Amino acid sequence: MPPKKESVSIIDKDCQVDGTLNVKGKLIVAGSLKGTLTGNTIITVKGGRVNVQAKVREMIIGGECQGDITVYETVRIMNTGVFSGKMTCKNLALEEGGKLDGRVTLLDSIEGAPRKATAPAAKRVNRASPKGKRNTAGTDSSRPD
């Protein structure tokens, strides 16, 4: 059986949306979006403006985005992208030229619970080392990726 296709919704460049959205597939924002957002993959393109409180799986920012966002996987700020506000995410990629002005908190990769980005990673115990020897690389090699 062929894989199920993911649905795509578009807020076009001449469209302005204000409210609450729950998106199951991809949402591409070329226009303006303001409000509350939950969904799978959100993509803002150059010229698109987003001002939201969001909880999504993945976000790609190529336009302007501001607000309070929680991204359970990856935030990618493209070279044309601008983010300002509060961001909680598992992974963050910032291309050269992209702008980030805000507070970033990382999600713990196993539990999904927030942890501060400034927490000293070297304090984690490497379970693969004998007798709880500290891992100076800041990673726990016994955790699955």
C-alpha positions as a LaTeX table, in Angstrom:
\begin{tabular}{lrrr}
\hline
Residue & $x$ (\AA) & $y$ (\AA) & $z$ (\AA) \\
\hline
Met1 & 0.00 & 0.00 & 0.00 \\
Pro2 & 1.45 & 3.44 & $-0.91$ \\
Pro3 & 2.19 & 5.82 & 1.98 \\
Lys4 & $-0.58$ & 8.22 & 2.93 \\
Lys5 & $-0.03$ & 11.71 & 1.52 \\
Glu6 & 0.23 & 14.57 & 3.97 \\
Ser7 & $-2.31$ & 17.35 & 3.49 \\
Val8 & $-1.10$ & 20.88 & 2.72 \\
Ser9 & $-2.88$ & 24.11 & 3.68 \\
Ile10 & $-1.80$ & 27.54 & 2.43 \\
Ile11 & $-2.36$ & 31.03 & 3.77 \\
Asp12 & $-1.61$ & 32.95 & 0.58 \\
Lys13 & 0.23 & 36.29 & 0.45 \\
Asp14 & $-2.99$ & 38.31 & 0.18 \\
Cys15 & $-4.71$ & 36.39 & 3.01 \\
Gln16 & $-4.89$ & 37.46 & 6.65 \\
Val17 & $-6.02$ & 34.93 & 9.30 \\
Asp18 & $-6.79$ & 35.78 & 12.92 \\
Gly19 & $-7.93$ & 33.02 & 15.29 \\
Thr20 & $-7.28$ & 29.43 & 16.35 \\
Leu21 & $-5.95$ & 26.87 & 13.89 \\
Asn22 & $-5.42$ & 23.12 & 14.26 \\
Val23 & $-3.47$ & 21.82 & 11.26 \\
Lys24 & $-2.97$ & 18.09 & 10.68 \\
Gly25 & $-0.52$ & 18.24 & 7.74 \\
Lys26 & 1.68 & 21.09 & 6.50 \\
Leu27 & 0.70 & 24.73 & 6.79 \\
Ile28 & 2.49 & 27.17 & 4.51 \\
Val29 & 2.15 & 30.82 & 5.51 \\
Ala30 & 2.86 & 33.41 & 2.82 \\
Gly31 & 0.33 & 35.91 & 4.21 \\
Ser32 & $-0.42$ & 36.85 & 7.80 \\
Leu33 & $-1.40$ & 34.60 & 10.72 \\
Lys34 & $-2.23$ & 35.77 & 14.23 \\
Gly35 & $-3.60$ & 33.68 & 17.09 \\
Thr36 & $-3.22$ & 30.17 & 18.47 \\
Leu37 & $-1.81$ & 27.32 & 16.44 \\
Thr38 & $-1.41$ & 23.58 & 16.90 \\
Gly39 & $-0.17$ & 21.33 & 14.16 \\
Asn40 & 2.35 & 19.17 & 12.47 \\
Thr41 & 4.63 & 21.16 & 10.14 \\
Ile42 & 4.46 & 24.96 & 9.86 \\
Ile43 & 6.41 & 26.78 & 7.17 \\
Thr44 & 6.59 & 30.56 & 6.90 \\
Val45 & 7.98 & 31.80 & 3.61 \\
Lys46 & 9.74 & 35.08 & 2.87 \\
Gly47 & 7.12 & 37.83 & 3.20 \\
Gly48 & 4.93 & 35.73 & 5.52 \\
Arg49 & 4.16 & 37.02 & 9.02 \\
Val50 & 3.20 & 34.88 & 11.99 \\
Asn51 & 2.37 & 36.09 & 15.50 \\
Val52 & 1.20 & 33.05 & 17.45 \\
Gln53 & 1.15 & 30.91 & 20.51 \\
Ala54 & 1.99 & 27.56 & 18.93 \\
Lys55 & 2.53 & 23.89 & 19.75 \\
Val56 & 3.78 & 22.08 & 16.67 \\
Arg57 & 6.01 & 19.16 & 15.67 \\
Glu58 & 8.24 & 21.07 & 13.25 \\
Met59 & 8.64 & 24.72 & 12.20 \\
Ile60 & 10.57 & 26.23 & 9.31 \\
Ile61 & 10.86 & 30.02 & 9.47 \\
Gly62 & 11.64 & 31.80 & 6.21 \\
Gly63 & 9.55 & 34.90 & 6.97 \\
Glu64 & 8.80 & 36.73 & 10.22 \\
Cys65 & 7.64 & 34.82 & 13.27 \\
Gln66 & 7.03 & 36.07 & 16.77 \\
Gly67 & 5.31 & 34.68 & 19.80 \\
Asp68 & 5.54 & 31.85 & 22.27 \\
Ile69 & 6.19 & 28.58 & 20.43 \\
Thr70 & 6.79 & 24.99 & 21.49 \\
Val71 & 8.27 & 22.77 & 18.79 \\
Tyr72 & 8.59 & 19.09 & 19.69 \\
Glu73 & 11.16 & 18.31 & 17.01 \\
Thr74 & 13.10 & 20.90 & 14.95 \\
Val75 & 12.95 & 24.65 & 14.40 \\
Arg76 & 14.86 & 25.77 & 11.31 \\
Ile77 & 15.39 & 29.50 & 10.83 \\
Met78 & 16.28 & 30.06 & 7.19 \\
Asn79 & 18.59 & 32.83 & 5.95 \\
Thr80 & 15.51 & 35.05 & 5.29 \\
Gly81 & 13.83 & 34.14 & 8.59 \\
Val82 & 13.38 & 36.22 & 11.71 \\
Phe83 & 12.13 & 34.93 & 15.07 \\
Ser84 & 11.43 & 36.98 & 18.17 \\
Gly85 & 9.85 & 35.79 & 21.38 \\
Lys86 & 9.99 & 32.65 & 23.49 \\
Met87 & 10.92 & 29.33 & 21.91 \\
Thr88 & 10.92 & 25.85 & 23.44 \\
Cys89 & 12.23 & 23.16 & 21.11 \\
Lys90 & 14.14 & 19.89 & 20.85 \\
Asn91 & 16.46 & 20.98 & 18.01 \\
Leu92 & 17.31 & 24.40 & 16.58 \\
Ala93 & 19.04 & 25.16 & 13.26 \\
Leu94 & 19.93 & 28.75 & 12.38 \\
Glu95 & 21.18 & 29.46 & 8.88 \\
Glu96 & 23.67 & 32.24 & 8.27 \\
Gly97 & 21.64 & 35.44 & 7.82 \\
Gly98 & 18.69 & 34.17 & 9.87 \\
Lys99 & 17.81 & 36.21 & 12.96 \\
Leu100 & 16.89 & 34.99 & 16.44 \\
Asp101 & 15.90 & 37.46 & 19.14 \\
Gly102 & 14.38 & 35.77 & 22.14 \\
Arg103 & 14.65 & 33.16 & 24.83 \\
Val104 & 15.30 & 29.53 & 23.85 \\
Thr105 & 14.64 & 26.57 & 26.12 \\
Leu106 & 15.57 & 23.07 & 24.97 \\
Leu107 & 13.30 & 20.06 & 25.42 \\
Asp108 & 14.95 & 17.03 & 26.96 \\
Ser109 & 15.35 & 14.52 & 24.13 \\
Ile110 & 14.08 & 11.54 & 26.13 \\
Glu111 & 11.41 & 12.82 & 28.50 \\
Gly112 & 10.18 & 15.77 & 26.42 \\
Ala113 & 10.41 & 17.97 & 29.51 \\
Pro114 & 11.87 & 21.47 & 29.22 \\
Arg115 & 15.43 & 22.01 & 30.36 \\
Lys116 & 17.37 & 25.24 & 30.34 \\
Ala117 & 19.74 & 25.71 & 27.41 \\
Thr118 & 22.36 & 27.03 & 29.83 \\
Ala119 & 22.38 & 23.92 & 32.07 \\
Pro120 & 25.90 & 22.50 & 32.30 \\
Ala121 & 25.84 & 19.41 & 30.09 \\
Ala122 & 29.05 & 18.08 & 31.66 \\
Lys123 & 27.14 & 17.26 & 34.86 \\
Arg124 & 25.32 & 14.41 & 33.12 \\
Val125 & 26.62 & 11.01 & 34.04 \\
Asn126 & 27.81 & 8.85 & 31.18 \\
Arg127 & 26.23 & 5.50 & 32.05 \\
Ala128 & 28.66 & 3.73 & 29.73 \\
Ser129 & 31.64 & 4.86 & 31.84 \\
Pro130 & 32.80 & 2.86 & 34.84 \\
Lys131 & 31.66 & 4.00 & 38.30 \\
Gly132 & 29.72 & 7.11 & 37.14 \\
Lys133 & 32.76 & 8.82 & 35.63 \\
Arg134 & 31.78 & 12.22 & 34.22 \\
Asn135 & 31.39 & 12.65 & 30.47 \\
Thr136 & 33.22 & 15.82 & 29.48 \\
Ala137 & 31.71 & 15.85 & 25.98 \\
Gly138 & 28.29 & 16.63 & 27.47 \\
Thr139 & 26.51 & 13.65 & 25.93 \\
Asp140 & 25.26 & 10.43 & 27.39 \\
Ser141 & 26.35 & 7.65 & 25.07 \\
Ser142 & 23.90 & 5.18 & 26.61 \\
Arg143 & 20.91 & 7.20 & 25.38 \\
Pro144 & 19.43 & 6.33 & 22.00 \\
Asp145 & 19.55 & 9.08 & 19.36 \\
\hline
\end{tabular}
